[in-house]
Amino acid sequence: MHADDSAGEPAEHARFARHLTELEQVADADEIELVVGVLADPDPVMARAAVVRHLDRRAAELCRAPAWEEWAEVMARLVTGHPFLVRRLEEWALFRAVALRLPWHRDDLLAASDWFQLKAADGTNPEALRLLAESGRTKRIRNTARESLGRRAEG
């Protein structure tokens, strides 16, 4: 979408839509340059919102793949100075550890955001599910973890 396609639409909305489209379609070889460019947008809140969507999509695609480590290291360097993006990437690394049953710490799980806890509560790691069913931050997280445990017991 170009800014002239929607009369009256604020310029940052058009840029946000363009950033999302470009990030969804970017080739691996061009990803770094594009993320840096988006983060340089004059509207930092909008830029971070576009990049967090990209991180969520790519992390979900790569979290079980061998390419995860290199991608996550590169993204960590790119988002330095953007605390929300740094935290989201760290939580994806924790999600990966929980999902793949790699080492993780109870305190990290309990200190994680509601977003992360809800995502992990819908997972399959029985240790994480029991912890979240007991000590998840919200009733929704605790209930989701209990439901996931119930599905595991049935299956």
C-alpha positions as protocol buffer text, in pm:
chain_id: "A"
residue {
  index: 1
  type: MET
  ca { x: 0 y: 0 z: 0 }
}
residue {
  index: 2
  type: HIS
  ca { x: 132 y: 344 z: -86 }
}
residue {
  index: 3
  type: ALA
  ca { x: 52 y: 658 z: 109 }
}
residue {
  index: 4
  type: ASP
  ca { x: -147 y: 798 z: -184 }
}
residue {
  index: 5
  type: ASP
  ca { x: -373 y: 489 z: -192 }
}
residue {
  index: 6
  type: SER
  ca { x: -569 y: 596 z: 113 }
}
residue {
  index: 7
  type: ALA
  ca { x: -651 y: 963 z: 135 }
}
residue {
  index: 8
  type: GLY
  ca { x: -666 y: 1080 z: 493 }
}
residue {
  index: 9
  type: GLU
  ca { x: -476 y: 784 z: 636 }
}
residue {
  index: 10
  type: PRO
  ca { x: -188 y: 897 z: 858 }
}
residue {
  index: 11
  type: ALA
  ca { x: 152 y: 848 z: 695 }
}
residue {
  index: 12
  type: GLU
  ca { x: 272 y: 624 z: 978 }
}
residue {
  index: 13
  type: HIS
  ca { x: -19 y: 384 z: 915 }
}
residue {
  index: 14
  type: ALA
  ca { x: 81 y: 351 z: 552 }
}
residue {
  index: 15
  type: ARG
  ca { x: 447 y: 302 z: 651 }
}
residue {
  index: 16
  type: PHE
  ca { x: 345 y: 42 z: 912 }
}
residue {
  index: 17
  type: ALA
  ca { x: 150 y: -155 z: 650 }
}
residue {
  index: 18
  type: ARG
  ca { x: 442 y: -129 z: 408 }
}
residue {
  index: 19
  type: HIS
  ca { x: 690 y: -241 z: 676 }
}
residue {
  index: 20
  type: LEU
  ca { x: 473 y: -543 z: 763 }
}
residue {
  index: 21
  type: THR
  ca { x: 444 y: -644 z: 399 }
}
residue {
  index: 22
  type: GLU
  ca { x: 817 y: -605 z: 338 }
}
residue {
  index: 23
  type: LEU
  ca { x: 906 y: -798 z: 654 }
}
residue {
  index: 24
  type: GLU
  ca { x: 671 y: -1082 z: 558 }
}
residue {
  index: 25
  type: GLN
  ca { x: 828 y: -1110 z: 215 }
}
residue {
  index: 26
  type: VAL
  ca { x: 1194 y: -1042 z: 291 }
}
residue {
  index: 27
  type: ALA
  ca { x: 1453 y: -1291 z: 172 }
}
residue {
  index: 28
  type: ASP
  ca { x: 1685 y: -1425 z: 441 }
}
residue {
  index: 29
  type: ALA
  ca { x: 1980 y: -1246 z: 279 }
}
residue {
  index: 30
  type: ASP
  ca { x: 1804 y: -907 z: 308 }
}
residue {
  index: 31
  type: GLU
  ca { x: 1649 y: -950 z: 652 }
}
residue {
  index: 32
  type: ILE
  ca { x: 1919 y: -770 z: 852 }
}
residue {
  index: 33
  type: GLU
  ca { x: 1916 y: -462 z: 630 }
}
residue {
  index: 34
  type: LEU
  ca { x: 1537 y: -445 z: 634 }
}
residue {
  index: 35
  type: VAL
  ca { x: 1506 y: -481 z: 1013 }
}
residue {
  index: 36
  type: VAL
  ca { x: 1768 y: -208 z: 1061 }
}
residue {
  index: 37
  type: GLY
  ca { x: 1580 y: 12 z: 816 }
}
residue {
  index: 38
  type: VAL
  ca { x: 1246 y: -41 z: 988 }
}
residue {
  index: 39
  type: LEU
  ca { x: 1398 y: 35 z: 1329 }
}
residue {
  index: 40
  type: ALA
  ca { x: 1529 y: 363 z: 1184 }
}
residue {
  index: 41
  type: ASP
  ca { x: 1173 y: 476 z: 1103 }
}
residue {
  index: 42
  type: PRO
  ca { x: 1093 y: 821 z: 1246 }
}
residue {
  index: 43
  type: ASP
  ca { x: 808 y: 668 z: 1453 }
}
residue {
  index: 44
  type: PRO
  ca { x: 992 y: 437 z: 1697 }
}
residue {
  index: 45
  type: VAL
  ca { x: 675 y: 291 z: 1854 }
}
residue {
  index: 46
  type: MET
  ca { x: 537 y: 192 z: 1515 }
}
residue {
  index: 47
  type: ALA
  ca { x: 877 y: 58 z: 1406 }
}
residue {
  index: 48
  type: ARG
  ca { x: 905 y: -162 z: 1716 }
}
residue {
  index: 49
  type: ALA
  ca { x: 548 y: -288 z: 1663 }
}
residue {
  index: 50
  type: ALA
  ca { x: 636 y: -395 z: 1308 }
}
residue {
  index: 51
  type: VAL
  ca { x: 960 y: -560 z: 1417 }
}
residue {
  index: 52
  type: VAL
  ca { x: 798 y: -749 z: 1707 }
}
residue {
  index: 53
  type: ARG
  ca { x: 550 y: -900 z: 1462 }
}
residue {
  index: 54
  type: HIS
  ca { x: 843 y: -1003 z: 1245 }
}
residue {
  index: 55
  type: LEU
  ca { x: 1031 y: -1151 z: 1541 }
}
residue {
  index: 56
  type: ASP
  ca { x: 721 y: -1345 z: 1646 }
}
residue {
  index: 57
  type: ARG
  ca { x: 665 y: -1486 z: 1298 }
}
residue {
  index: 58
  type: ARG
  ca { x: 1029 y: -1576 z: 1232 }
}
residue {
  index: 59
  type: ALA
  ca { x: 1091 y: -1714 z: 1581 }
}
residue {
  index: 60
  type: ALA
  ca { x: 784 y: -1938 z: 1550 }
}
residue {
  index: 61
  type: GLU
  ca { x: 917 y: -2063 z: 1214 }
}
residue {
  index: 62
  type: LEU
  ca { x: 1275 y: -2117 z: 1334 }
}
residue {
  index: 63
  type: CYS
  ca { x: 1250 y: -2212 z: 1702 }
}
residue {
  index: 64
  type: ARG
  ca { x: 1280 y: -2585 z: 1631 }
}
residue {
  index: 65
  type: ALA
  ca { x: 1525 y: -2545 z: 1341 }
}
residue {
  index: 66
  type: PRO
  ca { x: 1905 y: -2554 z: 1343 }
}
residue {
  index: 67
  type: ALA
  ca { x: 1905 y: -2200 z: 1196 }
}
residue {
  index: 68
  type: TRP
  ca { x: 1759 y: -2064 z: 1523 }
}
residue {
  index: 69
  type: GLU
  ca { x: 2091 y: -1999 z: 1701 }
}
residue {
  index: 70
  type: GLU
  ca { x: 2248 y: -1788 z: 1429 }
}
residue {
  index: 71
  type: TRP
  ca { x: 1924 y: -1600 z: 1355 }
}
residue {
  index: 72
  type: ALA
  ca { x: 1863 y: -1525 z: 1723 }
}
residue {
  index: 73
  type: GLU
  ca { x: 2220 y: -1400 z: 1772 }
}
residue {
  index: 74
  type: VAL
  ca { x: 2191 y: -1165 z: 1475 }
}
residue {
  index: 75
  type: MET
  ca { x: 1849 y: -1036 z: 1584 }
}
residue {
  index: 76
  type: ALA
  ca { x: 1977 y: -983 z: 1939 }
}
residue {
  index: 77
  type: ARG
  ca { x: 2248 y: -752 z: 1804 }
}
residue {
  index: 78
  type: LEU
  ca { x: 1996 y: -563 z: 1589 }
}
residue {
  index: 79
  type: VAL
  ca { x: 1745 y: -499 z: 1868 }
}
residue {
  index: 80
  type: THR
  ca { x: 2000 y: -387 z: 2127 }
}
residue {
  index: 81
  type: GLY
  ca { x: 1873 y: -58 z: 2265 }
}
residue {
  index: 82
  type: HIS
  ca { x: 1508 y: -163 z: 2226 }
}
residue {
  index: 83
  type: PRO
  ca { x: 1422 y: -325 z: 2562 }
}
residue {
  index: 84
  type: PHE
  ca { x: 1082 y: -461 z: 2457 }
}
residue {
  index: 85
  type: LEU
  ca { x: 1230 y: -631 z: 2150 }
}
residue {
  index: 86
  type: VAL
  ca { x: 1523 y: -766 z: 2353 }
}
residue {
  index: 87
  type: ARG
  ca { x: 1282 y: -915 z: 2605 }
}
residue {
  index: 88
  type: ARG
  ca { x: 1060 y: -1067 z: 2335 }
}
residue {
  index: 89
  type: LEU
  ca { x: 1361 y: -1234 z: 2174 }
}
residue {
  index: 90
  type: GLU
  ca { x: 1478 y: -1361 z: 2515 }
}
residue {
  index: 91
  type: GLU
  ca { x: 1132 y: -1501 z: 2578 }
}
residue {
  index: 92
  type: TRP
  ca { x: 1136 y: -1678 z: 2242 }
}
residue {
  index: 93
  type: ALA
  ca { x: 1468 y: -1835 z: 2346 }
}
residue {
  index: 94
  type: LEU
  ca { x: 1304 y: -1946 z: 2672 }
}
residue {
  index: 95
  type: PHE
  ca { x: 1002 y: -2076 z: 2481 }
}
residue {
  index: 96
  type: ARG
  ca { x: 1238 y: -2275 z: 2258 }
}
residue {
  index: 97
  type: ALA
  ca { x: 1413 y: -2420 z: 2564 }
}
residue {
  index: 98
  type: VAL
  ca { x: 1081 y: -2519 z: 2723 }
}
residue {
  index: 99
  type: ALA
  ca { x: 936 y: -2659 z: 2399 }
}
residue {
  index: 100
  type: LEU
  ca { x: 1248 y: -2860 z: 2311 }
}
residue {
  index: 101
  type: ARG
  ca { x: 1303 y: -2961 z: 2673 }
}
residue {
  index: 102
  type: LEU
  ca { x: 1641 y: -2793 z: 2688 }
}
residue {
  index: 103
  type: PRO
  ca { x: 1759 y: -2659 z: 3023 }
}
residue {
  index: 104
  type: TRP
  ca { x: 1554 y: -2370 z: 3161 }
}
residue {
  index: 105
  type: HIS
  ca { x: 1498 y: -2218 z: 3504 }
}
residue {
  index: 106
  type: ARG
  ca { x: 1176 y: -2208 z: 3703 }
}
residue {
  index: 107
  type: ASP
  ca { x: 1235 y: -1845 z: 3801 }
}
residue {
  index: 108
  type: ASP
  ca { x: 1271 y: -1740 z: 3436 }
}
residue {
  index: 109
  type: LEU
  ca { x: 935 y: -1897 z: 3354 }
}
residue {
  index: 110
  type: LEU
  ca { x: 762 y: -1731 z: 3648 }
}
residue {
  index: 111
  type: ALA
  ca { x: 921 y: -1391 z: 3576 }
}
residue {
  index: 112
  type: ALA
  ca { x: 827 y: -1400 z: 3207 }
}
residue {
  index: 113
  type: SER
  ca { x: 554 y: -1183 z: 3060 }
}
residue {
  index: 114
  type: ASP
  ca { x: 189 y: -1280 z: 3048 }
}
residue {
  index: 115
  type: TRP
  ca { x: 234 y: -1322 z: 2670 }
}
residue {
  index: 116
  type: PHE
  ca { x: 502 y: -1582 z: 2725 }
}
residue {
  index: 117
  type: GLN
  ca { x: 330 y: -1762 z: 3011 }
}
residue {
  index: 118
  type: LEU
  ca { x: 10 y: -1798 z: 2809 }
}
residue {
  index: 119
  type: LYS
  ca { x: 207 y: -1927 z: 2509 }
}
residue {
  index: 120
  type: ALA
  ca { x: 393 y: -2179 z: 2727 }
}
residue {
  index: 121
  type: ALA
  ca { x: 70 y: -2279 z: 2905 }
}
residue {
  index: 122
  type: ASP
  ca { x: -64 y: -2397 z: 2571 }
}
residue {
  index: 123
  type: GLY
  ca { x: 245 y: -2613 z: 2516 }
}
residue {
  index: 124
  type: THR
  ca { x: 340 y: -2971 z: 2590 }
}
residue {
  index: 125
  type: ASN
  ca { x: 623 y: -2958 z: 2845 }
}
residue {
  index: 126
  type: PRO
  ca { x: 470 y: -3124 z: 3153 }
}
residue {
  index: 127
  type: GLU
  ca { x: 711 y: -2959 z: 3398 }
}
residue {
  index: 128
  type: ALA
  ca { x: 630 y: -2611 z: 3263 }
}
residue {
  index: 129
  type: LEU
  ca { x: 258 y: -2689 z: 3252 }
}
residue {
  index: 130
  type: ARG
  ca { x: 251 y: -2801 z: 3615 }
}
residue {
  index: 131
  type: LEU
  ca { x: 441 y: -2490 z: 3723 }
}
residue {
  index: 132
  type: LEU
  ca { x: 211 y: -2258 z: 3528 }
}
residue {
  index: 133
  type: ALA
  ca { x: -104 y: -2442 z: 3644 }
}
residue {
  index: 134
  type: GLU
  ca { x: 8 y: -2380 z: 4001 }
}
residue {
  index: 135
  type: SER
  ca { x: 182 y: -2042 z: 3981 }
}
residue {
  index: 136
  type: GLY
  ca { x: 96 y: -1876 z: 3649 }
}
residue {
  index: 137
  type: ARG
  ca { x: 45 y: -1503 z: 3681 }
}
residue {
  index: 138
  type: THR
  ca { x: -320 y: -1491 z: 3575 }
}
residue {
  index: 139
  type: LYS
  ca { x: -624 y: -1713 z: 3610 }
}
residue {
  index: 140
  type: ARG
  ca { x: -631 y: -1753 z: 3231 }
}
residue {
  index: 141
  type: ILE
  ca { x: -270 y: -1878 z: 3229 }
}
residue {
  index: 142
  type: ARG
  ca { x: -335 y: -2122 z: 3514 }
}
residue {
  index: 143
  type: ASN
  ca { x: -653 y: -2253 z: 3349 }
}
residue {
  index: 144
  type: THR
  ca { x: -484 y: -2289 z: 3009 }
}
residue {
  index: 145
  type: ALA
  ca { x: -199 y: -2485 z: 3168 }
}
residue {
  index: 146
  type: ARG
  ca { x: -446 y: -2712 z: 3350 }
}
residue {
  index: 147
  type: GLU
  ca { x: -635 y: -2773 z: 3023 }
}
residue {
  index: 148
  type: SER
  ca { x: -308 y: -2857 z: 2847 }
}
residue {
  index: 149
  type: LEU
  ca { x: -216 y: -3099 z: 3125 }
}
residue {
  index: 150
  type: GLY
  ca { x: -558 y: -3259 z: 3090 }
}
residue {
  index: 151
  type: ARG
  ca { x: -509 y: -3303 z: 2715 }
}
residue {
  index: 152
  type: ARG
  ca { x: -170 y: -3464 z: 2779 }
}
residue {
  index: 153
  type: ALA
  ca { x: -326 y: -3705 z: 3031 }
}
residue {
  index: 154
  type: GLU
  ca { x: -595 y: -3802 z: 2778 }
}
residue {
  index: 155
  type: GLY
  ca { x: -351 y: -3854 z: 2492 }
}
